[in-house]
């Protein structure tokens, strides 16, 4: 294969391929930085009182667990998932309780 063929494979020049690689790397760094900022903002919730956390459907344990999410993952999404899971469980419990009292 000639040098021209190597640098112009599939219609892309070496420069175009290098720029794409740089773009993918920059996007990965941006995602990681956004997740780290999100983690810091989530950590601020530890300054809330327990009753304040309960008011927004969370526990202190939820916040600690969210902060243990992997690098590059958004801690706040973990909190939303936990809150939603708890709400769904409570709705299911209430439906079951109502079903039992009606029967």
RODO-92007 format. One record per atom (N, C-alpha, C): residue in one letter; x, y, z. Coordinates in pm, whole numbers, padded with zeros to 5 digits, always signed. Example, Ala and Ser with C-alpha at 12.3 -4.5 7.8 and 13.67 -1.06 7.14 Angstrom:
2
A+01319-00569+00780A+01230-00450+00780A+01320-00330+00780S+01285-00225+00708S+01367-00106+00714S+01290+00003+00787
END
This chain:
103
X+00085-00117+00000X+00000+00000+00000X+00090+00124+00000X+00053+00218-00080X+00135+00340-00090X+00103+00436+00023X+00189+00534+00041X+00167+00636+00144X+00038+00712+00116X+00011+00739-00010X-00111+00810-00046X-00233+00727-00004X-00229+00598-00031X-00342+00511+00004X-00361+00505+00156X-00252+00504+00230X-00262+00502+00376X-00324+00630+00430X-00286+00743+00373X-00335+00871+00425X-00469+00912+00368X-00515+00844+00264X-00644+00878+00203X-00739+00758+00201X-00722+00665+00294X-00806+00544+00298X-00952+00582+00313X-01035+00519+00236X-01182+00536+00240X-01221+00683+00226X-01145+00760+00150X-01182+00898+00124X-01144+00994+00236X-01096+00944+00348X-01057+01030+00459X-00906+01055+00455X-00870+01175+00476X-00728+01205+00485X-00682+01172+00627X-00554+01163+00645X-00499+01137+00778X-00540+01248+00874X-00543+01370+00825X-00583+01483+00907X-00727+01469+00954X-00816+01428+00864X-00957+01411+00900X-00971+01303+01007X-00902+01193+00991X-00909+01085+01091X-00853+01131+01224X-00744+01208+01221X-00685+01258+01345X-00781+01355+01415X-00846+01441+01338X-00941+01535+01396X-01061+01463+01457X-01105+01357+01393X-01216+01279+01450X-01174+01217+01583X-01053+01164+01588X-01003+01103+01712X-00993+01208+01823X-00944+01325+01789X-00934+01434+01887X-01074+01473+01934X-01168+01480+01843X-01306+01514+01878X-01368+01412+01973X-01344+01283+01947X-01396+01179+02036X-01332+01189+02174X-01203+01216+02178X-01133+01230+02306X-01185+01350+02383X-01205+01461+02315X-01256+01582+02380X-01396+01558+02436X-01478+01486+02362X-01613+01456+02409X-01609+01369+02534X-01518+01273+02538X-01506+01187+02656X-01461+01267+02777X-01366+01356+02758X-01319+01442+02868X-01433+01532+02916X-01511+01585+02825X-01623+01672+02862X-01727+01594+02942X-01756+01470+02902X-01852+01387+02977X-01801+01361+03118X-01672+01328+03129X-01613+01301+03260X-01618+01426+03347X-01585+01542+03291X-01587+01668+03367X-01729+01701+03413X-01826+01679+03328X-01966+01706+03365X-02010+01613+03478X-01969+01487+03473X-02004+01392+03578X-01937+01431+03710X-01814+01480+03705X-01744+01521+03827X-01811+01645+03888X-01851+01740+03806X-01924+01857+03855X-02056+01815+03918X-02124+01722+03855X-02251+01669+03907X-02227+01602+04043X-02118+01528+04056X-02085+01460+04181X-02063+01564+04293X-01994+01672+04262X-01970+01777+04362X-02100+01843+04404X-02186+01868+04310X-02316+01928+04343X-02400+01833+04427X-02393+01705+04395X-02467+01605+04472X-02413+01598+04614X-02283+01611+04630X-02221+01606+04763X-02272+01718+04853X-02312+01829+04795X-02367+01940+04874X-02492+01899+04951X-02562+01798+04902X-02682+01751+04971X-02651+01696+05109X-02526+01658+05132X-02488+01608+05265X-02498+01718+05371X-02502+01842+05327X-02520+01953+05420X-02665+01974+05462X-02757+01904+05398X-02899+01915+05432X-02928+01836+05559X-03029+01879+05632X-03079+01803+05746X-03157+01682+05694X-03170+01579+05779X-03241+01459+05736X-03385+01488+05695X-03452+01576+05768X-03592+01606+05733X-03600+01680+05598X-03498+01758+05565X-03496+01827+05435X-03477+01725+05322X-03390+01628+05345X-03371+01523+05245X-03501+01443+05227X-03568+01412+05338X-03695+01338+05329X-03798+01416+05248X-03797+01550+05264X-03891+01634+05190X-03875+01620+05039X-03755+01590+04994X-03732+01573+04850X-03723+01425+04811X-03764+01338+04905X-03774+01195+04873X-03643+01119+04880X-03546+01170+04957X-03415+01105+04966X-03378+01077+05111X-03278+00991+05127X-03218+00968+05257X-03070+01002+05247X-03006+01017+05361X-02863+01043+05362X-02789+00926+05297X-02838+00806+05320X-02778+00687+05258X-02786+00693+05106X-02896+00746+05053X-02909+00762+04908X-02798+00851+04853X-02771+00959+04925X-02668+01053+04879X-02531+00986+04883X-02500+00917+04993X-02371+00848+05002X-02358+00744+04891X-02463+00669+04869X-02459+00565+04763X-02441+00627+04626X-02507+00740+04602X-02494+00808+04472X-02352+00854+04449X-02285+00895+04556X-02147+00942+04543X-02050+00828+04514X-02094+00705+04531X-02011+00589+04502X-02025+00539+04359X-02105+00607+04278X-02121+00566+04139X-01986+00576+04068X-01973+00503+03961X-01846+00499+03889X-01807+00631+03826X-01678+00642+03798X-01627+00763+03732X-01696+00780+03597X-01737+00901+03568X-01803+00928+03442X-01954+00911+03448X-02005+00856+03560X-02150+00840+03577X-02202+00955+03661X-02322+01001+03631X-02380+01114+03704X-02443+01064+03834X-02395+01120+03945X-02447+01084+04076X-02593+01125+04091X-02629+01238+04033X-02768+01285+04047X-02866+01190+03981X-02825+01123+03874X-02914+01027+03809X-02939+00908+03902X-02837+00869+03976X-02854+00763+04075X-02957+00804+04180X-02951+00930+04224X-03049+00979+04322X-03190+00977+04266X-03206+01020+04144X-03338+01019+04080X-03390+00876+04071X-03304+00784+04032X-03345+00643+04020X-03388+00587+04155X-03313+00616+04260X-03347+00568+04395X-03479+00627+04442X-03497+00758+04422X-03621+00823+04463X-03741+00762+04390X-03727+00746+04259X-03836+00691+04180X-03867+00547+04221X-03763+00470+04248X-03781+00331+04292X-03858+00327+04424X-03823+00416+04516X-03892+00422+04645X-04038+00462+04627X-04063+00559+04539X-04202+00603+04515X-04286+00491+04454X-04228+00420+04359X-04302+00309+04297X-04331+00199+04398X-04237+00171+04485X-04258+00068+04588X-04370+00111+04683X-04371+00239+04719X-04476+00289+04808X-04613+00284+04740X-04619+00319+04612X-04746+00309+04539X-04794+00165+04533X-04704+00072+04506X-04741-00070+04500X-04791-00117+04636X-04726-00072+04744X-04769-00110+04879X-04909-00056+04907X-04936+00069+04869X-05068+00127+04892X-05176+00057+04811X-05143+00023+04687X-05241-00050+04604X-05274-00185+04664X-05171-00254+04713X-05191-00385+04773X-05275-00373+04899X-05247-00271+04979X-05322-00248+05101X-05468-00218+05070X-05493-00135+04968X-05631-00104+04928X-05702-00228+04876X-05630-00310+04800X-05689-00432+04745X-05731-00525+04858X-05649-00536+04960X-05680-00624+05073X-05800-00573+05152X-05812-00442+05170X-05923-00389+05248X-06055-00398+05170X-06047-00395+05038X-06169-00404+04956X-06217-00547+04941X-06130-00642+04963X-06166-00783+04942X-06238-00843+05057
END
